[in-house]
Amino acid sequence: MALRHLTVLGHEVRADVRAGTEPGPPLLLCNGIGASLDLLQPFVDALDPRIGVVRFDVPGVGGSPNPRLPYNFPLLAHGVGRMMAQLGYDEYDVLGISWGGGLAQQIAFQQPRRCRRLVLVSTATGSLMVPASPRVLRKMVTPQRYRDAEYAVQVAAELYGGQMRDRPDDVRRLMHDQSRVGSRRGYVLQLLAGAGWSSLPALPFIRQPTLILAGDDDPIIPLVNARIMRALLPDARLHVYADGHLGLVTSAAALAPVIAGFLRPAA
């Protein structure tokens, strides 16, 4: 990893840049709530090396210190645009997973001339969506699964579904061996950033080609949400995979070529 520490809108942000072996827009990765950039390493390793990759830690998460003030998706999208400009990128593709999928949609809407293609993984439309069960939502509102490895193993099957139903102990390796834990305040600020936000009114105005990936066993984001987004986005395709909420990581070898083919279609 080529780690960088940038100052964006007065805040320090930890970022990682993997240069692509061929020219072209890099892929900007927007991670899920509470997750540091390290969590997506298996996907980055599996992705075609011709494609450059930019990852970052949201303020208060991983290696980025807490922000001084709360933020929302529009402000964060603006800051991400400034960060990419600092890194020297005028155009880029954006991939968002879970909470980061909301940020990715906001970036695509706010930056139509800079965001070329959009990939949405295990995500939905914000406050106006088909929700998870109350039992799952109760476990989502705290960062305990990131701070307590034993608890993360206990809830892995119920929260993440897919391969985690048979191998819940894998969550220890994925979320605790390499990932850096942020602060409780940072987690709360991420929750607040999405409070009341919805992409539903904006989806018809997102014109970028969009690839939606959704697991067929995702307790956090029911599959119907992906079908709603596909219906409302003007240029979208849906790929359903046999896994759960963390499929981008647990099924990286299968999903990375699908994403690479979308970002770099054969002539």
N, C-alpha and C positions, 0 to 999 in steps of 0.2 A: 504494500500500500504506500502511496505517496501522500502522506498526511500534510495538510495545510491548516493554519490557523488564520482566519480572516476577520477583519472588523467590518461588519455590515450593519448600517443604520445605528452605529454606536454599540453594537453587541459583538462579542467574540463568538465565532462559529468555527467548529472543527469540521473540516472537509477532507475528502479523499478523492484523488483524481487518478484514473487509469487511462493512459493514452491509448487510443486505438492504433492498430497497425496500418490502417488505411484512412484516407481523408473522409470526412463526413461528420454530421452532427453527433455529439456525444449523447448518451442516455443519462438523464438526470433521474436519480432514484429518490423517492419520497417515502420514508419509512412509516410504520404503524406507530400507534401511541405507545410511549414509554420505551421504544426500541432504539438502540443506537445503530449507527451505520454498519457496525460489525456484524449484525445479525444476518445481513444479506450477502455475506461473503460466499456461501455455497453457490448462490445464483451468479454472482460476478465471476466466479471461477469457471462456471459452466457456459457462460455467454461467449459467443464468437469473439475472439480477440481483435477482430477488425473494428469492433465497435468500442469507442471510448466510453467510460463510465465516470459519472460524478456522483458522489454520495456526501451527505452532510448530516450533522446532528442538530436538530431543532434546539433553540435556546432552552436550557434547563434539562437537556437529555444527553446522555453519554458524555462526551468531552466538551460540550458547550456549556458555559456557566449560565446560571439563571438570568433571565431578562429582568430589567429593573421594573418594567411595567407589563401588564397583560397585553396580549395581542389577539388579532383575529385572522381568519384566512386571507382576506384581501391584503392586510398589512404584511403578513408573512410571505404571500406570493410576490409582493413588491420587493421585499428583501431578498428573496431567492433570485429574482431577476437581477438585482444589483450584484449579488454574489457571482452569478454566472458571467456578468460583464467584467467583474474583477478578474475572473479566471480566463477571460479572453474569448468567450463564446457569445456570438450574436444569435445563433440559431441552435436549437437542441430539441431532442425528443424527451418526453417526460413519462416516467412510470411511477404510479402511486399504488401502494398496497394498504388496504384497510383505512385507517385515519389518513394516511398519506395519499390515498386515492381522492379524498375530498380536496386536499391541497392541490393535487395534480389537476383536478377539474377546474379549480379556481385559476391556476396558472394558465391553462389552455384558454379560458374565457378572457382573462386580463391581458394576455400576451399573444394574440392570434398571429402576429407576424414573426414571433420568435420561437414559439412552440410549434414544431413541424408535425409531429405525430404523438399520439397519446395512447398509453397502455394503462388500463385500470384492472387491478388484481384484488380479489377478495374485498370489494368495497361497494359502497352504495351512495345514496344521494343526501346523506346527512340526517337532519331531524325529521324529515318527511320520507320515511322508508318503512319497509316491512321489518319490524324489529326482531331481535333474538328473544328467546324466552326470558322471563323475569329472573330465573335462576342464573342464567348466563350473564345477564346484564349486571346483576349484583356483584359478580366476581370481576367484572370488567372495570368497575368504577374505582378500584384501588390498585396501586402498583405492586401489591404483595407478590404477584407471580414473578416479577422481575427482581425482587429483593430476597426472596426465600425459595431456594431451589427445591426443597422438599414439598413445599406447597404447590409450586409449579407442576411438579410431577403428579401430585394428587388431583389437580384440576385439568390436566392436559387433555384427557379424553373428552371430557364434557365441554371444554372451551373450544378446542381446536378441531376435533373430529378427525376424519381421514386416517392417515397412518398413525396418528397419536393414539388412536383407540387400541391399537395392538402393541405400540412401542412408546408408552408415555414417558419412559425414562430418557428418551431421546431429547426431550425438552431441556433436560439439564445441560446437555452438550451444546444445544443450539442457543439457549438463552442465558447461560451462566458461565460456560467455560471461556468464551471469547468476548461476549457483549459487555459493554460498560453501562453501569446503572446510573441513571440521573437522580435528581432530587425529587422528593415528594411534591415540592412546590412546582417543579417543572412539569410533573405529571398532571397536576391539577390545572395548570395553565393551558396545557394541551386540551384537556377536557373542555375548559371554558372557551377556547378558541373555536370549537365546533358547536357550542351551545346555540341553538336557534338557527344555525346555518343550514341552508338546503340548496342543492344545485338544480332542483327540478325546474324552476322557471328559466334557468340559463341553458339547459341542455340543448334545446333546439338551435341555439346560437353558437354552439361549439362545432365548428366546421372541420376541424382537423380529422383526418382518418384515425379511427379509434379501434383498438383491440381490447375487448373485455374478456378477462379470464376469471372463471368462477369454479369453485369446487362443488362436487355433487354431495358433499357431506361437510358443510361449513355451518356450525351452530351459531357463530357470531353474525354472519351475513347470509341469511337464507338466499338460495339460488334465485328466487323470484325477483330479487332486486336487480340482478344482472339482466334479466329479461326486460325489465322496465327501462333500464338505461339503454339497452339496445334499441328499443322501440322509439325512444325520444331523441337519441343522437342521430343527426342526419347521415353520418357516414361511419357506421359501426358494424363490427362483426363480433360474434360471441363464440368463445371456445370454452367448453365445459370439460373439466378434467376430473379424474377419479382420485380425489384427495380432499383435504380439508382446508382450514383457514390459512395454514402455513405452507400450502402447496408450493409456493414460489421457492421455498427453501427445501422442503422435504421431497419435492418432485422436480428439483432444479434441472436435472439431466434431461427430463422430458419436456419441460416448459421453455427452457432457454432457447432451443432451436425454433420453437413456434414464434417466440418474440423476435428473435433475430431475423427470421423470414419475413416478418411484418415490417421491421425497421429497414431492412435491406432486401427488398423483393428482387427476385431474379429478373434480369432484363428480358 
